Each structure stands twice: as structure tokens, then as C-alpha cells.
Amino acid sequence: MDPLPNPAPLASKLRNTLVRYHSIGEGEWRLAKKTIDATVWRKPSEEFSGYLYKAQGVVEDVTNRIVDHIRPGPYRLDWDSLMTSMDIMETFEENCCVMRYTTAGQLWNIIAPREFVDFSYTTNYEDGLLTCGISLDYGEVRPNFVRGFNHPCGWFCVPLKDSPGHSLLTGYIQTELRGMLPQSAVDTAMSSTLACFYSDLKKALKT
């Protein structure tokens, strides 16, 4: 088990990585799924043998409220159907923490429940916010869970210039689920999970 990293350089490196992903040209992405709520693309990840996913959709609400529902905190467990538990293990400052969370089984339990320990950081980005994270090798793995690993991932949320009550939410996700899994099952699950994330979030914001 590694010790906890120094949060400031890790936060800075994480932010820079996400901003770089955000500047990747449209031609490098391949469409993976399109629903009424979101569009999902993917490209081979530079971090591991799977894919980096990009998800994007317009959400009817202000940036701060949307990000409060996504980042670690009391809202996330209430609406995210995939997340089954979440604990803040360490808090460095208001916008920076280490959290442990678990996810439900997927695809008729072909993908068993997973546990993650993530460093999470939320910061300003243009007129909106970026909340981002990366997994750490920290804490004991609980029984009945496979420890997954999130390579740099995050959500950019910026207000639409011509419609300030709406925000453009763009996510970059690259999750290494680990364990013995067919890659096709992982790819199917990731695209569907990201599309569901938007529909679940929109419902939560309306309540």
C-alpha cells in the first residue's frame, strides 16, 4: 500500500492531463453510443490497454449545482444508481479529498461489484468548474470486491453562453475494472453507464 501523495502536485498534474484530453481533436474520437441525454465517444487510452471515453450532453441547471451532485459529497449516493457506498477517507482542503466507494454488479453480474479509492480535486475552469480524480493504491481491499482503478478522469461543466440556466457537461473516463473480464463486456458496460449517468443526473436535479 502506498502512502498518501502530496495533494498539490498531484492536483496540478491531474488538472493539466484533463485539460489536454479536453483539447483532443474531434477526428480522434469514434462514436460509441448516442441517446437523448448524451453522446459517448471513445479512443484508445494512453494509460492502459482499454479506452478513454468522452461523454457530453447539455444539462438544465447552473454549473455549481451540477458539480455538487457529481463530486464527492452527500448528493452523489442519492442519485447515482451504480454507486453503492462512499466514504471520505482524507480531506486535504475543501476542494480536495481521498474517497473510497463501491459500485454495483453490472451486465447480470458478469461484472462483479468493484471498489475504488480515488483522489478527487475540484477547481475552476473557464467560466465553470472541473472536478477530476485518479485512483490510488491506498487502504485495504474489502472482501467480496475487486479493486478497480480509474486512470485520470473528470468532468468539465461550463454554462452555455446563450442559455445561462443550462450547462455543457463533458466527461472523460478511463476505468480499468481489473479481474478476469471479457473486454467486449467492459466496453458495452462503459458506454451504457455513461449514458445512464446523464439521465440519472438530470432526474436528480429536477427533484
N, C-alpha and C positions, 0 to 999 in steps of 0.2 A: 504494500500500500504506500503510495506516495504521500509526502507531506503536502499541506495546502500551499498553493503557489502565492507569490506576491501579487495582489489583485491589480495594481495599477498597470504594470507592463502587459499582463495578460489581457486586461480590458482594452488597452490601446491596440494590441496586435489583433484581437478579435474584431474590433470595430473596423480596422483597416482591411481585414480579409473580407468582411461583409460588404464594404463599400466597393471593393474590387469585383465581387460577384455581381453587384448591382450594375456594374458598367459593362458586363459581358454583352456583346452584340446579339441582336435577335437571331441572326443566322446560325449561331452555335447551338440554339435550343431546338429540341424536337418535341412536338405536341404529344402529351401523354394522356390527357383527359380534359374534357370541356363540359361544364354543367352551367346551369342558370346562374349559379353563385360565384363560380371561379373557373379559371383556366389554369391547367397544370402542364408544365413542360419539364424536360429533363435533359441532362447531358452527362457524359462520364465524369465522375468525380476525380479531382486531382489528389484526394486524400486517401481513398481506398478503392476497392475493385467494383463498388456499386455506383449509384448515380447521385448527382446533385440535382435536386428538384427545385423548380421555381413555380410558385403559385401566386396568382394575382386576381384580385377582384375589388369592386367598389363596395364599401360598407357604409350604411347610412348612420353616421354618428360622428362625434368630434374625436380627434386623434387621441387625446389624453384618456378618454373613457374606453376607447377600443384597446389601447395598450395596457390599461389597468386590468382588463379582462384576460389578456394574454400572458403577461409576465407573472412571476411567482407571487402568489398572494391569495386572498380569500376567494376571489371570484372564480379562478380557473377550475377548481374542482367541481363547482356547481354546474358548469355547463359542458365541459369537455368530456364527451362520452368515452373517450379512450383512456383517460387518466383515472386511476382508482385510488391513489393516495398521494399526498405530497407533504414533505416536511422541510422547513428551512433549517439546515444544519449549522450554517455560519452566516452572519451578516457583517459585511465589512463597512458599508455605509448604506444610505437609503436606497441607492440605485444599484447595489452590487451584493450578491449573496451566493452561497452554495446551497443547492436544494437536492433532495432525494425524492424521486417519485416512481410510481409503478404504473404500468399500463395493462389493460385487459388483454386476454387472448383474442386473436383475430382469425378470420377465414376458417370458421368452425374449429378453432383451436389448433389449426396446423401451426400457427404462430402462437406459442405459449406466452403467458404473461412475462413481461420484461421489467427490469429495474434499471434506473439511470441515476447517476449522480452528476449534476451539471453545475458549472459556474455560470451565473447569469448576470448580465450587465445591461442597463437601460440608459440611453443617452440621447441628446438632441441630434436631429438630423434635418438639415434644411429648415423648413417651416414645421416639421413634425418630429417624430421620435423613431429611434431604432432600439429594439430590445433583442438581445442576442445571447447565445450561450455556446458552451462546449463542454463535453463530458470530461470528468476527472477520474483517475484511478484512486478513489478515496472511500474509506468506510468498508465495513464487512458486507459481503453479498448475503442477502437474506435467503433462507431456504425457500424452495419452490419458485424461485425466479432465476432467469438467465440475465446476466448483466449486459445490457446493450451499451452502445457508445455513439453519442452524437458528435460528429465532426462539426466544424464551425457552422452554425446555423443562426437564423434570425429573421426578424420581421420589421420591415420599413413601413411606417404609417404616416402618410402626409395628406393634408387637406387638399381637396380638389379646388383649384383656383376659381373656377366659375360656379362652384356649389359648396360653400364652406361648411355646410352641415353634413357633407359626405367626405369620406376619406378613401384614398387608394392604399390598399394593404397588399404588400408584396413580401412573400416569404421565401427563404432559401433553406432547404432542409436536406441533410445527408446523414441518414441514420444507419449505422451498422448494427443490425439486430443480433448478430452472432448466434451461436448454436447451429445445429445441422438443419438448414433450411434450403429448399429449392429457390434459386434466385427469382424465378418467374413468380412465385407466390409473394415474395417480398415486394417486387415491382408492382404487382397488382394491388397489394395492400397499401403501399405508399401513395399511389395516385388517388385511390378512393378515400383514404384517410384525410388527405389534404383537402379534397373537395368537400368532405363532410365537415371538416374544421370550419370552413366558411359558413355553411348553412347553420351549424350549431351556434356559432358566434353571433350570427345575425338574429337568431331567435332569442338568445340570451340578452342581447342589447335592447330588444323590444320589450322585455318584461320589466 
